[in-house]
């Protein structure tokens, strides 16, 4: 699904799970002081969603979030779509995927201090490749940026070790303050 319109109306979807964050990542790192601290929610629709509010540390130009960080959020959304629990119902672990190609379109600047929403999905899968898309919207549904990407499943060297899996199916427990739908 590609969206080149400047405003969209989304039908909300029920949150069914919360993916585990990383500790050091720039987008969702729990222990990284400059992280956006995004949490990624799996939706009943098959999408992955997040919310974030950029701070001054995320600026490119004064008052505007750096475009590279916008791109990183979109990449994370599309990458995490490949981890959605709907895909791996019959497996005990998730195959890792890496970004092979990504195109970002910047529609409007993201202002520091303004709450944003991101949504990512798999548009189609062929063999080991996922063809994905994502967008960042403001609270009014204005499209700030969009992306498309190709993600390739890979087997990492340690994935063959039964004691180690790069990505598990484990999910963080949903808390009362987590959104019920996005």
C-alpha positions as CSV (number, residue, x, y, z in Angstrom):
1,X,0.0,0.0,0.0
2,X,1.5,3.3,-1.0
3,X,0.2,6.6,0.1
4,X,1.1,9.8,-1.7
5,X,-1.8,11.8,-0.3
6,X,-1.0,14.5,2.3
7,X,-3.7,13.4,4.8
8,X,-5.3,10.0,5.5
9,X,-8.0,8.8,7.7
10,X,-7.0,5.5,9.3
11,X,-9.4,2.9,10.6
12,X,-8.0,2.1,14.1
13,X,-6.9,-1.5,14.7
14,X,-6.7,-3.4,18.0
15,X,-3.3,-3.7,19.7
16,X,-2.6,-7.4,20.1
17,X,1.0,-7.5,21.3
18,X,4.1,-5.3,22.1
19,X,7.4,-6.3,20.6
20,X,10.5,-6.3,22.8
21,X,12.7,-3.1,22.6
22,X,16.5,-3.1,22.2
23,X,18.7,-1.6,24.9
24,X,21.0,0.6,22.8
25,X,19.1,1.5,19.6
26,X,18.6,5.1,18.5
27,X,14.9,4.4,17.8
28,X,13.7,2.2,20.7
29,X,16.8,1.9,23.0
30,X,15.6,1.6,26.6
31,X,19.1,2.5,27.9
32,X,20.1,5.0,25.2
33,X,19.5,8.6,26.5
34,X,19.1,10.0,23.0
35,X,16.7,7.3,21.8
36,X,13.2,8.2,20.6
37,X,12.1,5.5,23.1
38,X,9.6,4.1,20.5
39,X,7.6,1.0,21.5
40,X,6.3,-1.2,18.7
41,X,2.8,-2.6,18.8
42,X,1.5,-5.4,16.7
43,X,-2.0,-4.6,15.4
44,X,-4.8,-7.0,14.6
45,X,-4.7,-5.7,11.0
46,X,-1.2,-7.2,10.6
47,X,0.5,-3.8,10.8
48,X,3.1,-2.6,13.4
49,X,2.6,0.8,14.9
50,X,4.5,3.2,17.2
51,X,4.2,6.7,18.7
52,X,7.0,9.2,19.4
53,X,7.6,12.8,20.2
54,X,11.0,14.1,19.0
55,X,13.1,16.3,21.2
56,X,15.8,18.9,20.5
57,X,18.5,16.2,20.5
58,X,16.8,14.8,17.4
59,X,17.0,18.1,15.4
60,X,18.5,18.5,12.0
61,X,17.5,22.1,11.4
62,X,16.3,24.2,14.4
63,X,13.0,22.9,15.5
64,X,12.8,20.1,12.9
65,X,13.6,16.4,13.4
66,X,16.6,15.2,11.4
67,X,15.5,13.4,8.2
68,X,17.8,10.5,8.9
69,X,16.0,9.8,12.1
70,X,12.7,9.9,10.2
71,X,14.2,7.4,7.8
72,X,15.4,5.2,10.7
73,X,11.9,5.2,12.2
74,X,10.4,4.1,8.9
75,X,13.1,1.4,8.5
76,X,12.4,0.1,12.0
77,X,8.6,0.0,11.3
78,X,9.1,-2.0,8.1
79,X,11.7,-4.2,9.6
80,X,9.5,-4.9,12.7
81,X,6.6,-5.7,10.3
82,X,8.7,-8.8,9.3
83,X,8.6,-9.9,13.0
84,X,4.8,-9.7,13.4
85,X,3.5,-12.7,15.3
86,X,0.9,-13.4,12.7
87,X,3.7,-14.6,10.4
88,X,5.3,-17.1,12.8
89,X,2.4,-18.8,14.4
90,X,3.8,-22.3,13.8
91,X,7.5,-21.6,14.6
92,X,9.2,-21.3,17.9
93,X,11.5,-18.5,16.7
94,X,11.6,-15.8,14.1
95,X,13.9,-15.7,11.1
96,X,16.0,-12.5,11.0
97,X,15.5,-10.0,8.1
98,X,17.7,-7.2,7.0
99,X,17.1,-4.1,4.9
100,X,18.1,-4.7,1.3
101,X,16.6,-1.5,-0.2
102,X,14.7,1.5,1.1
103,X,13.2,4.6,-0.5
104,X,12.0,7.5,1.7
105,X,9.7,10.4,0.6
106,X,9.7,13.4,2.8
107,X,6.3,15.2,2.6
108,X,6.3,17.7,5.5
109,X,8.9,18.5,8.3
110,X,8.4,16.8,11.6
111,X,8.5,19.5,14.3
112,X,10.3,18.9,17.6
113,X,7.8,18.4,20.4
114,X,5.0,17.3,18.1
115,X,3.6,13.8,18.7
116,X,3.8,11.4,15.7
117,X,2.4,8.0,14.8
118,X,4.1,5.5,12.6
119,X,2.7,2.4,10.8
120,X,4.4,-0.3,8.9
121,X,3.3,-3.4,7.0
122,X,4.3,-6.2,4.7
123,X,2.7,-5.5,1.3
124,X,3.8,-8.8,-0.2
125,X,6.2,-11.6,0.3
126,X,8.1,-13.6,-2.3
127,X,10.5,-16.3,-1.2
128,X,12.9,-14.8,1.3
129,X,11.9,-11.2,0.4
130,X,9.3,-9.0,2.0
131,X,8.2,-5.9,0.2
132,X,7.1,-3.4,2.8
133,X,5.8,0.1,3.3
134,X,5.4,2.6,6.2
135,X,4.4,6.1,7.0
136,X,4.7,8.7,9.7
137,X,1.6,10.7,10.5
138,X,0.9,13.6,12.8
139,X,-2.1,13.6,15.2
140,X,-4.4,15.0,12.5
141,X,-3.5,12.3,10.0
142,X,-1.2,14.5,7.9
143,X,1.4,12.4,6.1
144,X,4.9,13.6,7.2
145,X,7.0,10.9,5.4
146,X,6.6,7.6,3.6
147,X,8.9,4.7,2.7
148,X,9.0,1.5,0.8
149,X,11.6,-1.2,1.3
150,X,12.7,-4.7,0.6
151,X,13.7,-6.9,3.5
152,X,15.5,-10.2,3.1
153,X,15.4,-13.1,5.5
154,X,18.9,-14.2,6.5
155,X,20.3,-16.9,8.7
156,X,22.8,-15.5,11.1
157,X,25.8,-17.7,12.0
158,X,24.6,-18.3,15.6
159,X,21.0,-19.1,14.5
160,X,22.0,-22.7,14.1
161,X,22.9,-22.9,17.8
162,X,19.9,-24.3,19.7
163,X,20.8,-22.2,22.7
164,X,20.8,-18.9,20.7
165,X,18.2,-17.3,18.4
166,X,18.7,-13.7,17.1
167,X,15.0,-12.9,17.4
168,X,12.5,-14.8,19.5
169,X,8.7,-14.8,19.5
170,X,8.7,-13.4,23.0
171,X,6.6,-10.3,23.4
172,X,6.6,-7.7,26.2
173,X,3.5,-7.8,28.4
174,X,0.9,-5.1,27.5
175,X,0.4,-2.7,30.4
176,X,-2.7,-0.7,31.3
177,X,-1.2,2.5,30.0
178,X,-0.4,1.0,26.5
179,X,-2.8,2.0,23.8
180,X,-5.8,-0.4,23.2
181,X,-5.9,0.5,19.5
182,X,-3.9,2.5,17.0
